[in-house]
Amino acid sequence: MSKGVSHYIEQAKVAAAKRMAHRKTVKSWKFDTIAVHGMYSLEEAINTTCGSIAEPIFTSTSQAFRDSDEMEAGLSYQIPAWAYSRIHNPTIFYLEETLALLETYGSDLDATGLCTSSGMSAIKQAIEPLVAQIGNKPVNFVTSTQVYGGTFQLFSVRMPERGVEPRWVKEPGNLDAWEEQIDENTRFLYAEMPSNPQQSCIDIEKVAELAHKHNIPLVLDTTISTPALLRPLTNGADIVVHSLTKTIGSSGSSLGGAIVARHNITAHYLDEDQKKDYALWLKLLPFRDSGPCMTPYSAYFFLTEIKTLRTKMAQYSRNMEKVVEFLNNHPKVEKVDYLGLQDHPLHGVAKKYMRLADSDENLYGHLCSFIVNGSVEDTRRFFDNLKIIARATDLGRVKSIATIPSISTHQQQGEEGREMAGIPPNMVRLCVGGEDPTDIINDLDQALKA
């Protein structure tokens, strides 16, 4: 006998109310407790997953329904369902909820997370609806020049292919430089904090206020800082993107990205339903149709990694401070860019925002860049003589990694693009991990002497 679609809708309302009540409880917990437990409750573990303390990996590609009525209700989005893993998956849901809760930690804000197959897919998914053509009006967005090389390529090559103009800000710390690029056809503002590799940052509150004055959103990539050190949504930003592959996934075993959008983002060209819960709307429609989904295996790895995020970020950042002090006083190093340096021109802005969660300790992350005092050949000789620090394009690892951006992460954007972004050929990007900093310093010292 058919129960009817309405039966499942009423059941879903009861379940949703219970989940929201638990979510309210979770929001009252400390940062580390949220990171460890997220929305996977002990009650849920006992009642639905055979008591598994860890979030289970739901490997099935699809969900079975009790009857045609439940299937209709689920696939018409009248009740929560995961239906098909290209659209949603329970393991991925646990990760998305944990990220949303951490990004809004310490505030009354609500946000929704959406996980993707990579950091670049997160950026692309986040901005594509923001630059959708409406009639014949031109479309542009304003972005810092100091962004990851893949992001620069997406913005400078792929967006113009769609008729979308990127407008570049060379001095993102200068608010006037942002405002002079904005007009009635600007769709969003975009920056990294801190940037990879140049260590740029912005005054989030002021840039968000500027964006909202023009009724457009501020989008920030905080891959390097993570919510353990920085939570831009609580300072006025609308959307945060991450490459989970990097700092959050510090073991380096999985690819993934994430979008976290606060509810009721500012965007005059979007419908009210889209603005109300942008990340959920993305998931149910554009994301569903394009399919850049994360695998449940990756979600499980990231859930495991994120449980110790605050502890790792504290350790890596403190290790980096010691390494930066060494580099900053070395005769073979011309210049060090690190926001934690007192004489860095953006140190004051970074100090305003970057702080270890649940503490008064200002920490500035695990990434720096420095200019070798010598030629391109000298830089390569130093680089090739590293014995402990890995030569790779990756970052945010438990193992320290270095690269030369001009021949790796930012090679594609060309000499003109690198000059615009402030990336000379003798720049080295260094990301310090969990090793004893003395050993990393000794490795740098012997390589610099070479």
N, C-alpha and C positions, 0 to 999 in steps of 0.2 A: 504494500500500500504506500502510495506516494506521501511523503511528509510535507512537501511543498517548499518552495524557495524561501518563503517567509519564516519557516521553522528554523532554517539555518541562519538566516539574518538575525533572528532573535537570540539564538545561541551565541552568535559572534559578538553581539552587543554585550552580553554578560561576560564573555571571555575578555573583550577589550577593556571593559571597566575594571576587571580584576588586574589586568596587565598594567593599566595606567596607574592604579593604586600602588602596585609594586614598583613601578618606575619612579613614582614620587618618593618612595622610601629609598630607592637606590640613589637618587639625586642628593639625598641628605648625607650620604656616606663620604668619607675622605677619598682623595684621589686614588691612592693605592688600592683601596678596597673596591672601588669601581673598576679599576683596571683588572683586578683579579677575578671578580665575580660577574661584572656586567649585568645583563638582564637574565642570565641563566641561573634561576633560583634553585635552592635545595628542594623545594616542593616540586618543581618541574622535573628535577633529576629523579626523584623518587617515584613520581606518579607516571612519567611518560618515557623515561629513557633508562629504565632498569637500574636506577640509582647511580648512573655514571657521574662521577665528580667532575670530570672534564667534559666540556661541550662535545657532543658526538659529531663525527663526520657523516653527514647525510650524502652518501655517494650516488644515490639514485638520480637519474636525470629527470624523473617525473613523479608526480604524486597521484595515487589512486584515490578516488572519491567513493563515498558510501552509496550514492545513487545519482541519477541524472539531475535532480534538483540541486544537490550540493555542487555538482560540477558546473551547472549553469551559474549558480551564485558566485562560485570562485572565479570562473573565467570572465564573468562580467564585472568583476571587482566589487561585488556587493558584500563579500565577506573576505577576511584575510585568508589567503591560500598561497602556496608556492607553485603549484601546478606543474611548472617546468623550470629547470634550473637555469635556463637562459634568462628567465624573468626574475626568479627568486629562489632561495634555498635556505633552509633553517640554519645551517652552520654559518653561512654568510650573514644572515640576519643578526646572529649574536655579535659578530664583529662590527657590523654597521651600528648597532645600538651602543656598543661599548665606545666606539669612536665619537658618536654624537654626544654621549654623556660626558666624555672627557673634554670635548671641545667647548662645552657649555658649563664646565665645572665652576662652581663658585658663583653662579648667576641663576636668575629665574628664567632664563631663555630656554626655549624649546628648539630643537634642531633634529634633522633627519640625516642619516648617513646613507651613502650609496657606494658600494665597492665595485671596482672595475678590474680589468685584466692587467693594467699597468698604470704607472703614473701619467704617461702621455695620454692614455685613453681617458683618464679622469679629467685632465685639462680640456681635451677636445669635447667630451660629453658635457662638461660644465658650461662651456662658452658657446657651443653651436646654437642652442636655442636663443641665446642672447643677441646673436647677430643675424637672425633670420630676416630675410627680405620682407618688407611691408610696402607694397606698391613699388614705385620707382625711385624711392628716396635712397640716397647714398647711405652707406653704413660704415662707421668707424669705431675703433676702441682705442684707449690710451694705455700704454704699457711702459714700464721701465725697460731700458735697454739692457739692464743687468739681470738677465735671466739665464737659465740653463740653455745650453745649445740646442737641444731638441725643441724646447719651447720657442726659441728664437726662429727656428726653421718653420715650425707650425704657423707662427704669427706672420713671418716675413714672406713665406712662399705659399703655404696652403690657403691662408685666409685671402690673400689677393686673388688667388685662382677662383675664389667664390665671389669676388667683387667687394671684399671687405678690406678696408684700409686700416693698417696698424699705424698709430701715431706714437712716436718714441719720445720718452723723457730720459735725457742723459743724466740729469741730476735729480734722482727720485727724492732726495731729502729736501728739495726746494719746492714748496707748495705752489708757488706761482708758475713753476715749470709745468705742473699738471694742469692748472686752470687754463693756461693760454692755449692748450691743445683741445679743450672740450668745446663742442658746439651742440646744436640741437639734434645732430645725427649720431652723437656718441652713445654707445650702448653700455659700456662698463669701463672701470679702471682695474689695472692688473699689476701686481708686484710680487716679488719674493721677499721673505724676511726670515733669516738673512738670505742674501742672494748667493747663488752658486756660480762662480767661485769668489766673486769680488767683495762679498761681505757688505752689500748695500742694505739699507733698511729705510723704512718710512715711519712717520708719526701717524700711526693707524687712526687714531681718533680724528685728527685733522683732515686726513685724506678721505676718511669715511664721511665726515661732515661735508666735505666738498662734493663727493659723489652724490650724496643724498640731496644736496642743494640743487643739483641738476636732475634729480629723480632717477639715478642710475645706481647699480650695485658696485661695491668694491669686492674684488676677488683676490685672494691671497694664497700663494703657495708657501706653506710652512713646513715643508719636508724636513729641513735641517733642524728646526727648533722643536717640533712636535708639541702636542698639548702639555707635555711635562714642563716646558719652559715658556710657552706662549699660546694664548687662546684668543685669537683676533675677533671671534664672534662676540666676545664679551666686551670688546672695545669699539664695536660699531661696524665691523666688516660683515658682509652678507654671506659670502661663500668662501670656504677653505678647501684647498685641494692638497693631496699628499701623493708622493710616490711611496707607498708602503714598502716597496722593494728596498728602500734605503734605511733610514734610521729606525723606524718602527720594526722592520724585519731585519734586525742587525746580524742575524746568523748568515744571511745571504743565501737562503735555500728556496725562496719563492719570489715570484713576480706579482705585483698587485698595486692598485691605486685606490684612492678614496676621494669622494666629494662629501663634504658636510655643509649643509645649508641651513641657516636659521629659518624659522618660520616667519612668513610675511617679509620677504626680502623687498628691497626697493628697486623697482624697474617699471617705468611708466608705460612701456610697450608690451608688457605681459598681461595676460588675463588675471583676474583676481584668484582663480583656482590655481594657476601656475605659481603666483607669488606666495600664496598661503602656505604651501608645502612643496617648495621647488624640487627638492631631491626625490620626494615620493612621486611627484608628477613625472620627473625624468625616468624613474624606474619603471613606472607603469606604461609609459608611452614611447618617447624617443629611444630610451635605453633598450626597451623590449624589442623595438624594431631594428636596431642596429647590432645588438648582441655582443658588446664587449665585456662579457661577464667574467667574473672571477670564478675559479674552480673551488669547490668545497675543501679540497686538500690544502690549497693556498690559505684559505680562510682559517683553517685549523692551525696551520703554522703561525699565522699572524696573531691569532688568539693566544697561543702559547707565549709568543714573544712579548706581546703588549702587557702581560701581567707584571713584568718587572721593568716597565718603561722608565718610570721615574728614577729608580735606582741606577739604571744604566746611563741615563742622560746626566745624572749627577756625576757619576764616575768618569765618563768620557769627557765631560766638560772640564772637570778639575784636572784631568790628565793633560788636556789641551792647553790649559793655562800655563802649566809648567813647561810644556814644549814651546809655546809662543814666547815665553820669557827667554828661553835659550836662543831661539831664532832671532829675536829682536835685538840681541846683543852680539850676534855673530858677525865678524867682519866680511864673510862671504855672502851675507844676505843684505840686499839693498833696502828692502822695505817689507814689512809684514802687515797684511790686512786681517785684523781680527777685532770684532766689536768690543771685546773685553779690554782692549788697550785703552788706557786713560786718554791718550793723545789722539785716538781715532776720531775723525770729525763727526762721526755719528754715534759715538759712545753714549752721549747723554740721552739720545732718543732710544737707543737699545736698552739702556739701563731703566728707562721708564716702563718698558714692557716685558723684558725678558727676566724671568724670575722662576726659580724652582717651585713647583706647586707645593702648597702647604708649608712654605718657609719664607724667610725674608732674604734669602741668598740669591743675589744676581748671578746668573750663569749665562754663558753666551754660546754654548754649543761646542761641537767637536770638529768643526771645519774651519780652516784658515787658508789663505793663499799668501805666497811670498814671492818676491822677485829675487832671483839669484844675481849676485853682483858679478856679472860677467856676460859672456856671449851666449848665443844659442847653443853652441857646441859645449860650452862649460856647463850649461843647464842640463844638457843630455848626459854629459859625463857624470855629473852628480846623480842624476836620476838612475842611470844604469848601474851605479855602484851601491845602491841601497841593498841591504842584506836581509833585513827583517820586514821592512815596510814593502807591501806588495805594489807592483806597478799595474794599475788597472783603472778602468773608467768608473768603477763603482765608488760608493761612499756609504758612510753610516754603518760600517761593519764593526763587529767586535774585534776584528783584526785591522790594524792601521793600513791605510791605502793612500797612495799618491798618484797623481797624473800630471801631465803637461797639457793644459786645456787647449792650447793652440793646435796641437796635433791629435787631439782625441775628442773630448766632449764638445768643443766649440770649433772643430775643424770645418764643418759644413758651412758655417755662416760666412766664411771668407775673410780675407784680410781687412776689408773695409768694415765688415760687421764686427769683427773682433776689436778693431780700433774704436768703433763707436761704443762698444761695451766695456772698454778698458781692459783688454786681455792681451798683454804683450807676449812675444814668443818665449821670453825667459821667466814667465810666471809658472809656479808649481802650486797645485792644489793639494793640500794635505788634510786627511781626515784621520783623527786619532781614535783608537779603540780602547780596549780593556787591558792592554798590556801594561806592565809597570813603565811609567813614563821615562825612567832612567834608561831603560833599554832602547826606547825610541829615540831619545836624545843622543845616545851614543851612536846609534845607526846614522842619524842625520849628520852628526859631527864627522864621522869617518868618511861619509860620502861627500860632504862639503870640502873636506881636506883633499879629496881626490881631484 
